[in-house]
Amino acid sequence: MLKDSSGGDIGVHASISVAQALLGAGAIDEVRLVVAPAIAGHGRRLLDGLPPIRLEPLRSATSPKGYLLVVPI
């Protein structure tokens, strides 16, 4: 499986379909989320169509611009 192979971290930026595929396949062992202080418009949601996933926050911080950085697992 991908997460059991050697190598570094894999980052997925701006591709909800790749993130959903990896989450759905159980290939992710840590999720890092950045929550913007303002959201404009509407669109797809990261966890839509996936089985329930239990996330527990490990740590969080707020950037000087107001973004919430969350590391759940």
Secondary structure, DSSP 4 states (H G I P E B T S, - for coil): -GGGSSS------S-HHHHHHHHHTT--S---EEE-S---S----TTTTSPP----EEEEEE-TTSPEEEEE-
